């Protein structure tokens, strides 16, 4: 968040949350699913996870079963969400040779890290599991789009990644709607 009130860039939920955890965002019940967009929007296509999460946020803002968040910096800040969900769906850009491919996996190397101190979400989740911060530990997957490693900074998605983002967003919508119906 730009106001520094939370280590996660943003959270959207209907239920209540302890004071100081974000403006107007409260949590009392555990979500069935957390959709977490990862990336750096000033690195072009690397921000695709954040772009998708931002587009999905309003859709489920009044449904306590779905939490939508973004991680634009320290990926270990996901630890703040571990006890708030049963399942994570991380949406991220993934380094790959064929930009625009959608991949669903349990681990992936990030396409771009803004700092040498950054790591991929799979390594972060493995470390947090070892720390036994919550029991049971939430399940998780990475739903990603392959991109070429950004060579310069600049906002916005390339045309091929924008098309892939629309397709991945539709798959996420289908997945979540099925989960909520079942």
Buried (B, 14 or more C-beta within 10 A) or exposed (E): BEEEEBBBBBBBBBBEBEEEBBEEBBBEEBBBBBBBBBBBBBBBBBBBBBBBBBBBBEBBEEBBBBBBBBBBBBBBBBBBBBEBBBBBBBBBBBBBEEBBBBBEEEEBBBBBBBEEEBBBBBBBBEBBBEEEEBEEBBEBBBBBBBBBBBEEEEEEBBEBBBEBBEEBBEEBBEBBEEBEEE
